[in-house]
Structures are given as C-alpha cells and as structure tokens.
C-alpha cells in the first residue's frame, strides 16, 4: 500500500524553515517538495465555491482512476505487478510522477482564472468518461456475441451447435412431406423418450428415432415427423421436458456459422487490443487530471486557511504507515496554534455537530472537538491513496 499526504503549512516568510519543521516531525518518513505555480486567487466567495467543487471532482477522478485499472485488469487478466509496469504518467510510474510533480502549464495554463482551469479539467474528463462508456458498450455487445458462439461450441447438447454432430445421412432429404427433427433428451428421461415419442403427436414415423450423440447431461435423438405436425410435436415434446432443437441441415448455413464464429473471435481480439491500448494511453491523462485537482485543492484550501497574500509551503509526505497516526498527531500538535477557538467552533457548527455556546463562554480547548473533527488538522492535509494495485 502506498499512501501519500499532500499538505501545506504556513511559511511565515521562510520556506526552508517551514520545510525543516515538517521534516523534524515525520521521522523516517519521506518528504518531497510539491511545486505549485503562482495561481490567480480571485474572490473569497469564489474560493469557497471552488473548494466544494474540487472536493467532488477529487472523489470522482479517484474513482475513474480505479475504474481504468479495474477495466484493464478485467480485459487483460494481468497481475497487478504486470499492470504497474505498463501504466505510465508522462513517461513515469505513478509513484515517480507524484513524487516529482510539476504543474503542466502546457495543458493547464496557470495564468488563467481558477474556474477556467477547473472547467477545462472537467471538460476533458467528461470526454474521457464518455469514450470509456462507448468502448465498454461495444466490448460488452461483442462479448455477448462471443458468449453465444462459445455456448454453441462448448455447451451441452441442448444448446451447442449441431454442426459436425448431425450428418446429411441423419436427415430425410428432399421430402415434400417429411421432416427430421433433432431432440435433446435429458439422460434420466431417455427411457421415457423411447417409450413415448411415437405418441407425442399424430403423424410421427414409427421407429424413426435414432440416438446420434450423448454428453454428461443430454442425449441427442433424431425423429421423423410429417411437416404439418412439427409445431405440435415440438410443443408436446417441450411439455415432456424434451428439447426440440431449432436445426435444419444446410451445408451453406453451416459454413456461414463457422465463418461467423471465427469473425467474432477475431473481432474480440482486435477490440481488446484497441481498448487496452486506449486505456493505457489515456490512463496518464486521468491521473494527471486527478493530481492537478489535488494541487488545486491544496492551493484553494491554503489560501482560505492561511489568508492572503499566499505564504505557505506545499509538501508531499510518504508516511511510515506503522507510525502514521503518531506523525499526524505530532504535526497537529506543532501547528495547533493555527486553530483559534472561534474557528474550531465555527467549523463544528457548520458540520451540525456543536451546540451554540453561551455568549460569555468564548474560550475552549481545541481537543474538546477531537471526536467531532477527527479527520481535521490545523494545517491543510489531503490523502493521495495509491492502493489500486495492491496485491
């Protein structure tokens, strides 16, 4: 399991000191710079609205990333290790990309207003989602066709193709009045069939039934009836749990079925390759969009949290998972001064979890709200969970 913390802390005019403060409190965990460009701030109201929108996009794009990997895994049957070796973001592994993140100014111009950047990301990801749905609809339709072909090839005698089982010599040929029917009989009912088939309807040729094949579930019998009663015979046979197969010996149709089966298999292989290549090629765009949304969340929340002008340091931590809780608490304790009682109370009220306080009760301990705000830290912190390829 790889988990990153994307966080920001106030710099107080000294980025290096802020970096050292975090480093001294995370022990052996890895610490990386997370480079953000100078983004346009806009109004406070706009930032508050964008904070909520970015939270939703973050959740959606994390899910899309997982969907891409799950789809690739399903289509290729590849192991997680094999998938990890194939998935790249700007020529790097996902871990390398996250650890060395640099804003893609060619794709998302940092000199544009934040709503415009977010709109551009949303538009591109909507197009990706639409393409994925279209490709999977095509694949599922073809997979259903292939399932039908394979059922005809590999199923039991009640469903599989009778090509290669029924021969021309098994059929009454070129008769104006007679028709050979082929009936799949459950093995436990073979005796019932032999004792009753001549009486299932009128105009059944006596002693015309022959067993042509047998598998673990069914036996295939032929029987000759007059064409005028074949529908009646099929209905009576169905009532007796005998399955009259919809089959007429036709060499040209048999060849067409064989060619169709080969075509469906080839089409599936080609479509699998096409979709696989598209998924691998587009995966980098999906992760890029997701991590840029994370970056925007850090920027927006940091401005809202620490104020204007921006004076904070964005950092990436890969925590030692055995000490993650302890590390987070150490950071929270160190930056506890960032949280005033009034701000904590306000956040609790917004969450609908705190009762109004008396007018004269203006001070309280932040730890009083530790259970209410269990995921809240006085500094900006977002998880980047990269667990999709865990074994």
VEXLO-500413 format. One record per residue (C-alpha): x, y, z; residue number from 1. Coordinates in Angstrom, 3 decimals, padded with zeros to 6 digits. Layout:
BEGIN
+----------+----------+----------+------+
!       c1 !       c2 !       c3 ! resi !
+----------+----------+----------+------+
!        X !        Y !        Z !  NUM !
...
+----------+----------+----------+------+
//
This chain:
BEGIN
+----------+----------+----------+------+
!       c1 !       c2 !       c3 ! resi !
+----------+----------+----------+------+
!  000.000 !  000.000 !  000.000 !    1 !
!  001.340 !  003.426 ! -000.988 !    2 !
! -000.198 !  006.409 !  000.735 !    3 !
!  000.922 !  009.991 !  000.287 !    4 !
! -000.068 !  013.019 !  002.292 !    5 !
! -000.326 !  016.210 !  000.294 !    6 !
! -000.132 !  019.015 !  002.838 !    7 !
!  000.709 !  022.660 !  003.209 !    8 !
!  001.989 !  024.597 !  006.184 !    9 !
!  002.453 !  028.345 !  006.694 !   10 !
!  005.901 !  029.586 !  005.697 !   11 !
!  005.997 !  032.839 !  007.703 !   12 !
!  008.344 !  034.188 !  005.064 !   13 !
!  010.850 !  031.307 !  005.297 !   14 !
!  010.099 !  028.284 !  003.104 !   15 !
!  013.218 !  026.435 !  004.209 !   16 !
!  012.384 !  026.763 !  007.893 !   17 !
!  008.864 !  025.500 !  007.252 !   18 !
!  010.303 !  022.531 !  005.361 !   19 !
!  012.637 !  021.742 !  008.267 !   20 !
!  009.776 !  021.995 !  010.768 !   21 !
!  007.840 !  019.300 !  008.934 !   22 !
!  010.920 !  017.150 !  008.339 !   23 !
!  011.831 !  017.148 !  012.022 !   24 !
!  008.407 !  015.754 !  012.944 !   25 !
!  007.945 !  012.946 !  010.412 !   26 !
!  010.896 !  010.815 !  011.460 !   27 !
!  011.990 !  008.354 !  008.771 !   28 !
!  009.039 !  009.135 !  006.508 !   29 !
!  009.904 !  010.519 !  003.080 !   30 !
!  009.410 !  014.228 !  002.347 !   31 !
!  009.245 !  015.824 ! -001.096 !   32 !
!  008.666 !  019.301 ! -002.428 !   33 !
!  005.350 !  019.724 ! -004.235 !   34 !
!  005.746 !  022.529 ! -006.727 !   35 !
!  002.798 !  024.835 ! -007.361 !   36 !
!  002.785 !  027.779 ! -009.764 !   37 !
!  001.505 !  031.242 ! -008.913 !   38 !
! -002.214 !  030.803 ! -009.439 !   39 !
! -004.841 !  033.538 ! -009.594 !   40 !
! -006.735 !  033.823 ! -006.328 !   41 !
! -009.986 !  035.554 ! -007.281 !   42 !
! -012.557 !  036.426 ! -004.646 !   43 !
! -013.123 !  034.722 ! -001.325 !   44 !
! -016.638 !  033.673 ! -002.324 !   45 !
! -015.263 !  032.047 ! -005.471 !   46 !
! -012.656 !  030.134 ! -003.474 !   47 !
! -015.305 !  028.810 ! -001.075 !   48 !
! -017.403 !  027.566 ! -004.013 !   49 !
! -014.357 !  026.034 ! -005.711 !   50 !
! -013.384 !  024.243 ! -002.504 !   51 !
! -016.639 !  022.289 ! -002.564 !   52 !
! -016.448 !  021.623 ! -006.317 !   53 !
! -012.850 !  020.411 ! -006.126 !   54 !
! -013.738 !  018.012 ! -003.314 !   55 !
! -016.361 !  016.380 ! -005.539 !   56 !
! -014.013 !  016.244 ! -008.532 !   57 !
! -011.279 !  014.706 ! -006.372 !   58 !
! -013.598 !  011.860 ! -005.345 !   59 !
! -014.858 !  011.369 ! -008.905 !   60 !
! -011.412 !  011.241 ! -010.515 !   61 !
! -010.065 !  008.875 ! -007.895 !   62 !
! -012.965 !  006.572 ! -008.791 !   63 !
! -012.227 !  006.982 ! -012.511 !   64 !
! -008.590 !  006.041 ! -011.931 !   65 !
! -009.717 !  002.888 ! -010.149 !   66 !
! -012.201 !  002.141 ! -012.951 !   67 !
! -009.434 !  002.335 ! -015.565 !   68 !
! -007.261 ! -000.098 ! -013.640 !   69 !
! -010.145 ! -002.490 ! -012.904 !   70 !
! -011.147 ! -002.481 ! -016.583 !   71 !
! -007.598 ! -003.161 ! -017.734 !   72 !
! -007.263 ! -005.947 ! -015.178 !   73 !
! -010.540 ! -007.492 ! -016.345 !   74 !
! -009.715 ! -007.271 ! -020.036 !   75 !
! -006.117 ! -008.450 ! -019.877 !   76 !
! -006.236 ! -010.778 ! -016.849 !   77 !
! -002.838 ! -009.299 ! -015.994 !   78 !
! -001.410 ! -009.331 ! -012.487 !   79 !
! -001.107 ! -006.102 ! -010.543 !   80 !
!  002.667 ! -006.220 ! -010.961 !   81 !
!  002.308 ! -006.563 ! -014.741 !   82 !
! -000.189 ! -003.691 ! -014.846 !   83 !
!  002.072 ! -001.461 ! -012.775 !   84 !
!  004.873 ! -001.962 ! -015.293 !   85 !
!  002.604 ! -000.889 ! -018.173 !   86 !
!  000.918 !  002.161 ! -016.636 !   87 !
!  002.781 !  005.414 ! -017.079 !   88 !
!  002.118 !  009.093 ! -016.465 !   89 !
!  004.205 !  011.435 ! -018.576 !   90 !
!  006.758 !  008.664 ! -019.020 !   91 !
!  006.980 !  007.880 ! -015.307 !   92 !
!  005.413 !  005.406 ! -012.910 !   93 !
!  002.577 !  006.826 ! -010.834 !   94 !
!  004.807 !  006.949 ! -007.742 !   95 !
!  007.537 !  008.792 ! -009.644 !   96 !
!  005.020 !  011.216 ! -011.120 !   97 !
!  003.502 !  012.057 ! -007.735 !   98 !
!  006.894 !  012.429 ! -006.033 !   99 !
!  008.236 !  014.719 ! -008.777 !  100 !
!  005.005 !  016.569 ! -009.544 !  101 !
!  005.314 !  019.695 ! -011.634 !  102 !
!  002.350 !  021.715 ! -012.850 !  103 !
!  001.647 !  021.014 ! -016.544 !  104 !
!  001.409 !  024.563 ! -017.789 !  105 !
!  001.107 !  023.456 ! -021.410 !  106 !
! -002.123 !  021.628 ! -020.582 !  107 !
! -003.493 !  023.816 ! -017.779 !  108 !
! -002.284 !  027.399 ! -018.084 !  109 !
! -001.639 !  028.731 ! -014.619 !  110 !
! -002.259 !  032.341 ! -015.675 !  111 !
! -005.941 !  031.607 ! -016.284 !  112 !
! -008.643 !  032.076 ! -013.589 !  113 !
! -009.150 !  029.057 ! -011.350 !  114 !
! -012.758 !  028.400 ! -012.512 !  115 !
! -011.475 !  028.262 ! -016.105 !  116 !
! -008.737 !  025.757 ! -015.215 !  117 !
! -011.195 !  023.589 ! -013.303 !  118 !
! -013.682 !  023.801 ! -016.166 !  119 !
! -011.004 !  022.668 ! -018.609 !  120 !
! -010.144 !  019.665 ! -016.416 !  121 !
! -013.821 !  018.777 ! -016.006 !  122 !
! -014.452 !  019.014 ! -019.753 !  123 !
! -011.521 !  016.757 ! -020.628 !  124 !
! -012.503 !  014.181 ! -018.019 !  125 !
! -016.133 !  014.197 ! -019.165 !  126 !
! -014.886 !  013.355 ! -022.663 !  127 !
! -012.767 !  010.513 ! -021.243 !  128 !
! -015.747 !  009.096 ! -019.314 !  129 !
! -017.921 !  009.250 ! -022.445 !  130 !
! -015.268 !  007.446 ! -024.508 !  131 !
! -014.858 !  004.764 ! -021.873 !  132 !
! -018.613 !  004.129 ! -021.756 !  133 !
! -018.777 !  003.879 ! -025.560 !  134 !
! -015.857 !  001.482 ! -025.781 !  135 !
! -017.185 ! -000.730 ! -022.987 !  136 !
! -020.638 ! -000.813 ! -024.596 !  137 !
! -019.021 ! -002.026 ! -027.823 !  138 !
! -016.982 ! -004.601 ! -025.968 !  139 !
! -019.901 ! -005.922 ! -023.911 !  140 !
! -022.020 ! -006.344 ! -027.048 !  141 !
! -019.219 ! -008.262 ! -028.731 !  142 !
! -018.589 ! -010.305 ! -025.597 !  143 !
! -022.248 ! -011.346 ! -025.561 !  144 !
! -021.946 ! -012.456 ! -029.182 !  145 !
! -018.810 ! -014.385 ! -028.321 !  146 !
! -020.527 ! -015.995 ! -025.331 !  147 !
! -023.282 ! -017.172 ! -027.665 !  148 !
! -020.718 ! -018.610 ! -030.080 !  149 !
! -018.836 ! -020.394 ! -027.289 !  150 !
! -022.048 ! -021.711 ! -025.797 !  151 !
! -022.855 ! -023.213 ! -029.185 !  152 !
! -019.371 ! -024.692 ! -029.373 !  153 !
! -018.873 ! -025.868 ! -025.806 !  154 !
! -022.317 ! -026.162 ! -024.220 !  155 !
! -024.327 ! -029.320 ! -023.731 !  156 !
! -026.450 ! -030.854 ! -026.451 !  157 !
! -029.440 ! -028.712 ! -025.543 !  158 !
! -027.665 ! -025.507 ! -026.631 !  159 !
! -024.483 ! -026.258 ! -028.549 !  160 !
! -024.264 ! -026.115 ! -032.305 !  161 !
! -025.145 ! -029.357 ! -034.027 !  162 !
! -022.637 ! -028.627 ! -036.771 !  163 !
! -020.366 ! -031.639 ! -037.055 !  164 !
! -022.743 ! -033.776 ! -034.982 !  165 !
! -025.602 ! -034.134 ! -037.424 !  166 !
! -024.642 ! -035.560 ! -040.791 !  167 !
! -026.541 ! -035.424 ! -044.060 !  168 !
! -027.248 ! -039.150 ! -043.762 !  169 !
! -029.128 ! -038.449 ! -040.487 !  170 !
! -031.733 ! -036.376 ! -042.323 !  171 !
! -034.645 ! -037.134 ! -044.609 !  172 !
! -033.557 ! -035.378 ! -047.779 !  173 !
! -035.735 ! -033.516 ! -050.287 !  174 !
! -039.055 ! -034.740 ! -048.972 !  175 !
! -042.196 ! -032.731 ! -049.623 !  176 !
! -043.988 ! -034.116 ! -046.570 !  177 !
! -041.426 ! -035.401 ! -044.048 !  178 !
! -039.107 ! -033.514 ! -041.724 !  179 !
! -036.303 ! -034.772 ! -039.472 !  180 !
! -036.319 ! -033.171 ! -036.017 !  181 !
! -033.473 ! -033.309 ! -033.523 !  182 !
! -034.339 ! -033.598 ! -029.857 !  183 !
! -032.115 ! -033.149 ! -026.782 !  184 !
! -033.353 ! -035.579 ! -024.143 !  185 !
! -032.164 ! -035.418 ! -020.520 !  186 !
! -030.274 ! -038.630 ! -019.841 !  187 !
! -032.596 ! -039.579 ! -016.993 !  188 !
! -035.544 ! -039.398 ! -019.442 !  189 !
! -034.094 ! -041.461 ! -022.284 !  190 !
! -036.346 ! -044.430 ! -021.484 !  191 !
! -039.392 ! -042.115 ! -021.365 !  192 !
! -038.454 ! -040.744 ! -024.771 !  193 !
! -038.097 ! -044.153 ! -026.355 !  194 !
! -041.430 ! -045.270 ! -024.912 !  195 !
! -043.411 ! -042.132 ! -025.788 !  196 !
! -042.037 ! -040.230 ! -028.791 !  197 !
! -044.298 ! -042.050 ! -031.285 !  198 !
! -047.386 ! -040.862 ! -029.346 !  199 !
! -046.406 ! -037.246 ! -028.671 !  200 !
! -048.489 ! -036.239 ! -031.688 !  201 !
! -050.109 ! -037.829 ! -034.685 !  202 !
! -048.159 ! -038.454 ! -037.875 !  203 !
! -044.864 ! -039.480 ! -036.262 !  204 !
! -042.984 ! -042.084 ! -038.295 !  205 !
! -042.811 ! -045.242 ! -036.150 !  206 !
! -039.397 ! -046.447 ! -035.033 !  207 !
! -037.730 ! -043.449 ! -036.715 !  208 !
! -035.806 ! -042.213 ! -033.663 !  209 !
! -032.038 ! -042.734 ! -033.567 !  210 !
! -029.515 ! -041.650 ! -030.953 !  211 !
! -026.825 ! -039.506 ! -032.599 !  212 !
! -024.753 ! -038.272 ! -029.657 !  213 !
! -024.590 ! -038.110 ! -025.858 !  214 !
! -022.873 ! -035.968 ! -023.255 !  215 !
! -022.971 ! -035.843 ! -019.471 !  216 !
! -026.431 ! -034.212 ! -019.436 !  217 !
! -028.285 ! -034.963 ! -022.652 !  218 !
! -028.652 ! -037.445 ! -025.456 !  219 !
! -029.427 ! -036.214 ! -028.974 !  220 !
! -032.089 ! -038.144 ! -030.887 !  221 !
! -033.435 ! -037.726 ! -034.395 !  222 !
! -037.074 ! -038.401 ! -035.213 !  223 !
! -039.045 ! -038.151 ! -038.460 !  224 !
! -042.465 ! -036.481 ! -038.476 !  225 !
! -044.783 ! -035.044 ! -041.082 !  226 !
! -044.060 ! -031.354 ! -041.637 !  227 !
! -047.624 ! -030.365 ! -040.843 !  228 !
! -047.312 ! -031.579 ! -037.226 !  229 !
! -043.798 ! -030.472 ! -036.365 !  230 !
! -045.005 ! -027.456 ! -034.319 !  231 !
! -047.477 ! -029.616 ! -032.420 !  232 !
! -044.798 ! -032.235 ! -031.833 !  233 !
! -042.335 ! -029.627 ! -030.561 !  234 !
! -044.926 ! -028.263 ! -028.112 !  235 !
! -045.819 ! -031.713 ! -026.760 !  236 !
! -042.133 ! -032.594 ! -026.502 !  237 !
! -041.478 ! -029.423 ! -024.512 !  238 !
! -044.262 ! -030.356 ! -022.092 !  239 !
! -042.498 ! -033.695 ! -021.588 !  240 !
! -039.144 ! -031.915 ! -020.933 !  241 !
! -037.688 ! -032.886 ! -024.310 !  242 !
! -035.975 ! -030.050 ! -026.214 !  243 !
! -036.570 ! -029.921 ! -029.959 !  244 !
! -033.556 ! -028.160 ! -031.413 !  245 !
! -034.077 ! -025.418 ! -033.989 !  246 !
! -031.869 ! -027.014 ! -036.624 !  247 !
! -032.188 ! -027.769 ! -040.302 !  248 !
! -029.255 ! -029.352 ! -042.067 !  249 !
! -027.901 ! -026.811 ! -044.537 !  250 !
! -024.297 ! -027.002 ! -045.648 !  251 !
! -024.196 ! -023.374 ! -046.726 !  252 !
! -025.611 ! -022.214 ! -043.370 !  253 !
! -023.150 ! -024.446 ! -041.546 !  254 !
! -020.258 ! -022.775 ! -043.336 !  255 !
! -021.685 ! -019.331 ! -042.567 !  256 !
! -021.912 ! -020.222 ! -038.870 !  257 !
! -018.316 ! -021.411 ! -038.879 !  258 !
! -017.080 ! -018.218 ! -040.557 !  259 !
! -019.160 ! -016.054 ! -038.183 !  260 !
! -017.656 ! -017.781 ! -035.158 !  261 !
! -014.141 ! -017.105 ! -036.423 !  262 !
! -015.001 ! -013.476 ! -037.175 !  263 !
! -016.404 ! -012.868 ! -033.695 !  264 !
! -013.264 ! -014.293 ! -032.083 !  265 !
! -011.048 ! -012.126 ! -034.295 !  266 !
! -013.168 ! -009.043 ! -033.613 !  267 !
! -012.908 ! -009.604 ! -029.870 !  268 !
! -009.132 ! -009.912 ! -030.051 !  269 !
! -008.866 ! -006.736 ! -032.141 !  270 !
! -011.240 ! -004.785 ! -029.893 !  271 !
! -009.450 ! -005.991 ! -026.765 !  272 !
! -006.171 ! -004.758 ! -028.168 !  273 !
! -007.703 ! -001.427 ! -029.207 !  274 !
! -009.384 ! -000.806 ! -025.847 !  275 !
! -006.284 ! -001.919 ! -023.949 !  276 !
! -004.091 !  000.494 ! -025.892 !  277 !
! -006.590 !  003.313 ! -025.356 !  278 !
! -006.841 !  002.616 ! -021.620 !  279 !
! -003.070 !  002.582 ! -021.229 !  280 !
! -002.660 !  005.697 ! -023.360 !  281 !
! -005.423 !  007.634 ! -021.594 !  282 !
! -004.527 !  006.481 ! -018.087 !  283 !
! -001.818 !  009.124 ! -017.821 !  284 !
! -004.324 !  011.878 ! -018.671 !  285 !
! -006.686 !  010.614 ! -015.959 !  286 !
! -004.020 !  010.567 ! -013.261 !  287 !
! -002.700 !  013.940 ! -014.407 !  288 !
! -006.169 !  015.458 ! -014.064 !  289 !
! -006.646 !  013.846 ! -010.637 !  290 !
! -003.338 !  015.063 ! -009.181 !  291 !
! -003.842 !  018.550 ! -010.624 !  292 !
! -007.200 !  018.653 ! -008.840 !  293 !
! -005.362 !  017.663 ! -005.642 !  294 !
! -002.909 !  020.506 ! -006.271 !  295 !
! -005.753 !  022.968 ! -006.785 !  296 !
! -007.401 !  021.777 ! -003.565 !  297 !
! -004.208 !  022.431 ! -001.632 !  298 !
! -003.894 !  025.900 ! -003.117 !  299 !
! -007.516 !  026.898 ! -002.565 !  300 !
! -007.719 !  025.493 !  000.956 !  301 !
! -004.365 !  027.029 !  001.913 !  302 !
! -005.493 !  030.499 !  000.835 !  303 !
! -008.758 !  030.038 !  002.733 !  304 !
! -006.931 !  028.696 !  005.786 !  305 !
! -003.828 !  030.895 !  005.953 !  306 !
! -005.029 !  034.070 !  004.242 !  307 !
! -003.757 !  036.487 !  001.619 !  308 !
! -001.142 !  037.029 !  000.295 !  309 !
! -000.295 !  033.321 ! -000.079 !  310 !
!  002.556 !  032.384 !  002.242 !  311 !
!  002.615 !  028.616 !  002.565 !  312 !
!  004.721 !  025.632 !  001.538 !  313 !
!  003.074 !  022.651 ! -000.219 !  314 !
!  004.781 !  019.369 !  000.608 !  315 !
!  004.372 !  015.668 ! -000.126 !  316 !
!  004.906 !  013.104 !  002.622 !  317 !
!  005.100 !  009.365 !  002.198 !  318 !
!  004.476 !  008.384 !  005.812 !  319 !
!  005.804 !  005.335 !  007.550 !  320 !
!  002.462 !  003.556 !  007.861 !  321 !
!  003.350 !  001.990 !  011.210 !  322 !
!  003.814 !  005.470 !  012.670 !  323 !
!  001.283 !  007.395 !  010.557 !  324 !
! -001.095 !  008.228 !  013.408 !  325 !
!  001.750 !  009.336 !  015.660 !  326 !
!  003.275 !  011.502 !  012.939 !  327 !
! -000.023 !  013.168 !  012.152 !  328 !
! -000.571 !  013.923 !  015.833 !  329 !
!  002.921 !  015.403 !  016.181 !  330 !
!  002.266 !  017.707 !  013.223 !  331 !
! -001.167 !  018.624 !  014.578 !  332 !
!  000.306 !  019.468 !  017.981 !  333 !
!  003.034 !  021.622 !  016.439 !  334 !
!  000.583 !  023.572 !  014.266 !  335 !
! -002.181 !  023.739 !  016.872 !  336 !
! -001.578 !  027.483 !  017.149 !  337 !
! -003.186 !  027.847 !  013.701 !  338 !
! -006.584 !  026.922 !  015.096 !  339 !
! -008.343 !  029.523 !  017.197 !  340 !
! -011.264 !  028.598 !  019.383 !  341 !
! -013.668 !  030.681 !  017.307 !  342 !
! -012.622 !  028.976 !  014.045 !  343 !
! -012.937 !  025.497 !  015.520 !  344 !
! -016.367 !  026.311 !  016.906 !  345 !
! -017.417 !  027.697 !  013.546 !  346 !
! -016.327 !  024.526 !  011.742 !  347 !
! -018.156 !  022.339 !  014.228 !  348 !
! -021.340 !  024.387 !  013.792 !  349 !
! -021.073 !  024.102 !  010.016 !  350 !
! -020.872 !  020.338 !  010.458 !  351 !
! -024.067 !  020.486 !  012.538 !  352 !
! -022.352 !  018.823 !  015.463 !  353 !
! -021.910 !  021.568 !  018.028 !  354 !
! -024.480 !  023.318 !  020.189 !  355 !
! -024.472 !  027.143 !  020.380 !  356 !
! -022.204 !  028.333 !  023.156 !  357 !
! -023.092 !  030.947 !  025.748 !  358 !
! -022.065 !  034.471 !  024.857 !  359 !
! -019.634 !  034.635 !  027.723 !  360 !
! -018.150 !  031.213 !  027.026 !  361 !
! -015.654 !  032.368 !  024.415 !  362 !
! -012.683 !  030.104 !  025.050 !  363 !
! -012.279 !  026.373 !  024.970 !  364 !
! -009.698 !  023.734 !  024.281 !  365 !
! -009.391 !  022.535 !  020.662 !  366 !
! -009.091 !  018.944 !  021.947 !  367 !
! -012.705 !  019.226 !  023.142 !  368 !
! -013.651 !  018.813 !  019.484 !  369 !
! -011.248 !  015.979 !  018.717 !  370 !
! -014.001 !  013.400 !  018.255 !  371 !
! -016.171 !  015.729 !  016.161 !  372 !
! -013.313 !  016.781 !  013.895 !  373 !
! -011.356 !  013.522 !  013.946 !  374 !
! -010.196 !  013.959 !  010.340 !  375 !
! -009.499 !  017.658 !  010.717 !  376 !
! -005.983 !  019.018 !  011.150 !  377 !
! -004.979 !  022.621 !  011.821 !  378 !
! -002.836 !  022.505 !  008.672 !  379 !
! -004.051 !  021.600 !  005.168 !  380 !
! -003.867 !  017.868 !  004.515 !  381 !
! -005.217 !  015.594 !  001.762 !  382 !
! -004.542 !  011.903 !  001.192 !  383 !
! -003.365 !  010.526 ! -002.132 !  384 !
! -004.158 !  006.819 ! -001.760 !  385 !
! -002.401 !  004.751 ! -004.395 !  386 !
! -003.782 !  001.337 ! -003.425 !  387 !
! -005.344 !  000.239 ! -006.721 !  388 !
! -002.543 ! -002.225 ! -007.499 !  389 !
! -002.127 ! -003.700 ! -004.008 !  390 !
! -001.660 ! -007.454 ! -004.118 !  391 !
+----------+----------+----------+------+
//
